[in-house]
Amino acid sequence: MDISSYEEMAKLKLSESERELISRRVDTLMDSFSEIKDSDTAEAAPLVSVLDIYNIFREDTALKYPDRDELLKNAPEENDGFFSVPKALG
């Protein structure tokens, strides 16, 4: 695909000098990718992160939570089994 195709897709109006500049930069970028493309990666392990940090997960344990009546007995006001709070928006 040439620069004018990208220009059309992006709905841009570039001058000829801008097209030439972008074309040179894209060529440079594509050349750098061709170096990577020729690399032998058959023995390389998949990389998830470049950082040497791993998640430490806690043990998944079930907890007993207080029932509704126990929680509502500490509420200043309740209505039909729910906390009743002042209206926040008009």
Backbone as ProteinMPNN parsed JSONL, in Angstrom:
{"seq_chain_A": "MDISSYEEMAKLKLSESERELISRRVDTLMDSFSEIKDSDTAEAAPLVSVLDIYNIFREDTALKYPDRDELLKNAPEENDGFFSVPKALG", "coords_chain_A": {"N_chain_A": [[0.85, -1.184, 0.0], [0.589, 2.211, -0.798], [1.548, 5.553, 0.275], [-0.495, 7.363, -0.405], [-2.784, 5.793, -0.268], [-3.009, 5.298, 2.49], [-3.308, 7.923, 3.266], [-5.804, 8.521, 2.177], [-7.456, 6.704, 3.592], [-7.162, 7.745, 6.176], [-8.311, 10.146, 5.874], [-6.81, 12.453, 5.211], [-5.092, 15.349, 3.942], [-2.238, 15.61, 2.412], [0.782, 17.338, 1.644], [3.045, 17.129, -1.169], [5.683, 17.073, -0.258], [5.305, 16.238, 2.378], [4.283, 13.677, 1.941], [6.532, 12.442, 0.8], [8.344, 12.59, 2.943], [7.031, 11.013, 4.907], [6.942, 8.623, 3.515], [9.684, 7.959, 3.348], [10.199, 7.577, 6.066], [8.508, 5.423, 6.656], [9.673, 3.474, 5.016], [12.149, 3.192, 6.322], [11.275, 2.17, 8.767], [10.088, -0.253, 7.925], [12.36, -1.54, 6.939], [13.739, -1.991, 9.327], [12.036, -3.848, 10.51], [12.373, -5.961, 8.749], [14.86, -6.941, 9.423], [14.294, -8.11, 11.899], [12.468, -10.003, 11.089], [14.04, -11.909, 9.811], [15.247, -13.216, 11.879], [16.07, -16.122, 13.828], [13.739, -17.714, 15.628], [12.986, -20.121, 16.625], [13.778, -21.547, 18.918], [13.093, -19.837, 20.925], [11.388, -18.928, 23.875], [7.952, -18.143, 24.528], [7.164, -14.78, 25.389], [5.701, -13.095, 27.995], [5.896, -10.826, 29.524], [8.286, -8.189, 29.782], [9.269, -7.59, 32.196], [10.578, -8.852, 35.27], [8.599, -9.815, 37.057], [6.113, -11.399, 38.951], [2.727, -12.38, 39.522], [1.469, -12.799, 42.772], [-0.679, -14.876, 44.147], [-3.253, -14.976, 46.538], [-4.449, -17.461, 48.815], [-7.537, -18.903, 47.999], [-10.114, -18.557, 49.973], [-13.163, -19.321, 51.614], [-15.277, -16.959, 53.153], [-17.192, -16.049, 56.023], [-19.841, -13.964, 55.967], [-21.621, -11.347, 57.677], [-25.167, -11.69, 58.244], [-28.073, -10.138, 56.682], [-29.893, -9.023, 58.599], [-28.243, -8.728, 60.842], [-26.432, -6.804, 59.912], [-28.176, -4.645, 59.373], [-29.084, -3.943, 61.895], [-27.282, -2.148, 62.883], [-27.666, 0.076, 61.379], [-28.563, 3.523, 60.965], [-31.058, 4.122, 59.863], [-33.531, 2.068, 58.275], [-35.229, 0.571, 55.488], [-37.596, -1.543, 54.384], [-35.772, -3.732, 54.563], [-33.416, -2.649, 53.577], [-30.642, -0.305, 53.661], [-31.408, 3.0, 54.55], [-30.82, 6.068, 53.181], [-29.987, 9.599, 53.018], [-31.257, 11.562, 50.293], [-29.13, 12.155, 47.553], [-28.967, 13.486, 45.116], [-30.838, 16.057, 43.494]], "CA_chain_A": [[0.0, 0.0, 0.0], [1.398, 3.42, -0.828], [1.166, 6.608, 1.223], [-1.77, 7.975, -0.785], [-3.856, 4.927, 0.237], [-3.141, 5.619, 3.909], [-3.82, 9.302, 3.322], [-7.239, 8.447, 1.889], [-8.119, 6.034, 4.72], [-7.128, 8.624, 7.344], [-8.987, 11.396, 5.487], [-5.823, 13.523, 5.316], [-4.622, 16.019, 2.725], [-0.819, 15.853, 2.617], [1.526, 17.927, 0.529], [3.986, 16.174, -1.769], [6.857, 16.952, 0.62], [4.895, 15.42, 3.524], [4.194, 12.294, 1.454], [7.901, 11.94, 0.645], [8.912, 12.418, 4.283], [6.382, 9.858, 5.519], [7.363, 7.456, 2.747], [11.038, 7.619, 3.789], [10.12, 7.056, 7.438], [7.894, 4.09, 6.586], [10.698, 2.588, 4.463], [13.101, 2.931, 7.399], [10.596, 1.294, 9.721], [9.94, -1.577, 7.312], [13.702, -2.14, 6.899], [14.071, -2.497, 10.668], [11.241, -5.053, 10.716], [12.911, -7.055, 7.941], [15.949, -7.519, 10.213], [13.667, -8.956, 12.91], [11.813, -11.106, 10.383], [15.04, -12.903, 9.462], [15.787, -13.817, 13.096], [15.63, -17.486, 14.128], [13.048, -17.709, 16.92], [12.47, -21.468, 16.86], [14.082, -21.979, 20.29], [12.723, -18.775, 21.87], [10.168, -19.162, 24.651], [7.028, -16.998, 24.459], [7.397, -13.763, 26.411], [4.473, -12.434, 28.418], [6.275, -9.508, 30.021], [9.723, -7.97, 29.835], [9.612, -7.418, 33.597], [10.771, -10.088, 36.016], [7.645, -9.71, 38.156], [5.042, -12.375, 38.819], [1.633, -12.22, 40.472], [1.41, -13.71, 43.908], [-2.087, -14.999, 44.449], [-3.566, -15.462, 47.878], [-5.28, -18.655, 48.854], [-8.954, -18.597, 47.863], [-10.825, -19.161, 51.103], [-14.526, -18.814, 51.814], [-15.443, -16.171, 54.368], [-18.567, -15.928, 56.491], [-20.235, -12.565, 56.092], [-22.813, -11.179, 58.525], [-26.42, -11.703, 57.487], [-28.706, -8.834, 56.488], [-30.451, -8.498, 59.857], [-27.136, -8.317, 61.701], [-25.915, -5.541, 59.381], [-29.179, -3.581, 59.481], [-29.294, -3.505, 63.28], [-26.368, -1.03, 63.123], [-28.0, 1.185, 60.485], [-29.374, 4.565, 61.588], [-32.413, 3.938, 59.341], [-33.676, 1.032, 57.265], [-36.525, 0.586, 54.842], [-37.857, -2.812, 53.688], [-34.589, -4.58, 54.528], [-32.303, -1.959, 52.944], [-30.226, 0.92, 54.317], [-32.072, 4.204, 54.082], [-29.865, 7.182, 53.227], [-30.547, 10.836, 52.47], [-31.177, 11.749, 48.845], [-27.896, 12.864, 47.216], [-29.194, 14.33, 43.96], [-32.134, 16.712, 43.463]], "C_chain_A": [[0.894, 1.245, 0.0], [0.814, 4.488, 0.104], [-0.181, 7.215, 0.87], [-2.954, 7.119, -0.326], [-4.1, 5.189, 1.719], [-3.742, 7.007, 4.1], [-5.337, 9.302, 3.119], [-7.999, 7.81, 3.059], [-8.211, 6.95, 5.942], [-7.8, 9.969, 7.075], [-8.059, 12.595, 5.685], [-5.552, 14.131, 3.943], [-3.163, 16.393, 2.979], [-0.217, 16.518, 1.393], [2.499, 16.875, -0.003], [5.208, 15.984, -0.877], [6.525, 16.11, 1.861], [4.797, 13.944, 3.131], [5.586, 11.667, 1.332], [8.548, 11.67, 1.99], [8.34, 11.169, 4.949], [6.817, 8.577, 4.82], [8.761, 7.012, 3.165], [11.019, 7.014, 5.188], [9.513, 5.654, 7.464], [8.902, 3.089, 6.029], [11.728, 2.217, 5.529], [12.514, 1.957, 8.42], [10.482, -0.118, 9.167], [11.291, -2.289, 7.202], [14.078, -2.716, 8.262], [13.264, -3.753, 10.986], [11.797, -6.225, 9.913], [14.088, -7.711, 8.652], [15.389, -8.48, 11.256], [13.069, -10.192, 12.251], [12.787, -12.243, 10.074], [15.643, -13.6, 10.684], [15.216, -15.209, 13.308], [15.032, -17.492, 15.533], [12.505, -19.088, 17.286], [12.669, -21.913, 18.301], [13.66, -20.949, 21.341], [11.414, -19.113, 22.56], [9.26, -17.943, 24.514], [7.254, -16.055, 25.637], [6.088, -13.061, 26.729], [4.777, -11.009, 28.859], [7.791, -9.39, 30.004], [10.199, -7.793, 31.266], [9.72, -8.768, 34.289], [9.885, -10.085, 37.265], [6.527, -10.713, 37.906], [3.971, -12.086, 39.854], [1.766, -13.249, 41.583], [-0.048, -13.737, 44.331], [-2.278, -15.512, 45.862], [-4.414, -16.716, 47.758], [-6.745, -18.243, 48.801], [-9.715, -19.322, 48.971], [-12.191, -18.508, 51.254], [-14.586, -18.078, 53.151], [-16.915, -16.126, 54.741], [-18.858, -14.45, 56.687], [-21.467, -12.484, 56.979], [-24.081, -11.205, 57.673], [-27.04, -10.306, 57.5], [-29.217, -8.238, 57.798], [-29.364, -7.999, 60.794], [-26.544, -6.983, 61.231], [-26.898, -4.393, 59.592], [-29.414, -3.119, 60.91], [-28.364, -2.351, 63.649], [-26.691, 0.2, 62.259], [-28.818, 2.237, 61.227], [-30.838, 4.472, 61.16], [-32.404, 2.813, 58.323], [-35.091, 1.063, 56.729], [-36.662, -0.7, 54.032], [-36.611, -3.674, 53.533], [-33.383, -3.958, 53.855], [-31.906, -0.756, 53.795], [-30.995, 2.082, 53.719], [-31.105, 5.378, 54.274], [-30.501, 8.434, 52.652], [-30.331, 10.912, 50.955], [-29.948, 12.603, 48.526], [-28.082, 13.82, 46.047], [-30.635, 14.82, 43.967], [-33.215, 15.881, 42.956]], "O_chain_A": [[1.869, 1.297, 0.75], [-0.28, 4.327, 0.645], [-0.946, 7.555, 1.772], [-4.019, 7.658, -0.025], [-5.245, 5.292, 2.158], [-4.573, 7.228, 4.98], [-6.062, 10.009, 3.818], [-9.049, 8.306, 3.469], [-9.213, 6.937, 6.658], [-7.849, 10.829, 7.954], [-8.456, 13.615, 6.248], [-5.764, 13.49, 2.914], [-2.878, 17.37, 3.672], [-0.647, 16.292, 0.262], [2.739, 15.856, 0.643], [5.717, 14.87, -0.748], [7.371, 15.354, 2.34], [5.185, 13.066, 3.902], [5.795, 10.515, 1.711], [9.22, 10.655, 2.172], [9.088, 10.358, 5.495], [7.036, 7.556, 5.472], [9.004, 5.815, 3.323], [11.737, 6.052, 5.464], [9.967, 4.796, 8.221], [8.981, 1.963, 6.52], [12.133, 1.058, 5.626], [13.19, 1.034, 8.872], [10.757, -1.083, 9.88], [11.36, -3.509, 7.356], [14.663, -3.796, 8.346], [13.769, -4.642, 11.671], [11.703, -7.37, 10.355], [14.299, -8.914, 8.505], [15.952, -9.553, 11.473], [13.154, -11.295, 12.791], [12.397, -13.411, 10.075], [16.474, -14.494, 10.527], [14.047, -15.466, 13.017], [15.748, -17.296, 16.515], [11.652, -19.203, 18.166], [11.806, -22.595, 18.854], [13.855, -21.179, 22.535], [10.45, -19.532, 21.919], [9.752, -16.82, 24.397], [7.508, -16.501, 26.756], [5.443, -12.499, 25.844], [4.0, -10.092, 28.594], [8.498, -10.38, 30.19], [11.401, -7.839, 31.529], [9.025, -9.716, 33.925], [10.356, -10.32, 38.377], [6.053, -10.856, 36.779], [4.273, -11.601, 40.944], [2.126, -14.404, 41.355], [-0.584, -12.74, 44.815], [-1.542, -16.386, 46.321], [-5.016, -16.982, 46.718], [-7.147, -17.315, 49.503], [-9.929, -20.533, 48.912], [-12.351, -17.305, 51.048], [-14.016, -18.523, 54.147], [-17.784, -16.16, 53.87], [-18.2, -13.773, 57.477], [-22.263, -13.421, 57.037], [-24.064, -10.788, 56.515], [-26.596, -9.416, 58.226], [-28.989, -7.059, 58.068], [-29.53, -6.979, 61.463], [-26.196, -6.133, 62.051], [-26.493, -3.288, 59.952], [-29.897, -2.006, 61.121], [-28.622, -1.643, 64.623], [-26.054, 1.244, 62.401], [-29.679, 1.888, 62.035], [-31.746, 4.704, 61.959], [-31.426, 2.614, 57.602], [-36.023, 1.509, 57.397], [-35.907, -0.912, 53.084], [-36.41, -4.283, 52.483], [-32.41, -4.66, 53.581], [-32.72, -0.239, 54.561], [-31.207, 2.134, 52.507], [-30.639, 5.642, 55.382], [-31.455, 8.344, 51.879], [-29.35, 10.393, 50.422], [-29.737, 13.646, 49.144], [-27.424, 14.859, 45.99], [-31.543, 14.103, 44.386], [-34.358, 16.331, 42.884]]}, "name": "protein", "num_of_chains": 1, "seq": "MDISSYEEMAKLKLSESERELISRRVDTLMDSFSEIKDSDTAEAAPLVSVLDIYNIFREDTALKYPDRDELLKNAPEENDGFFSVPKALG"}
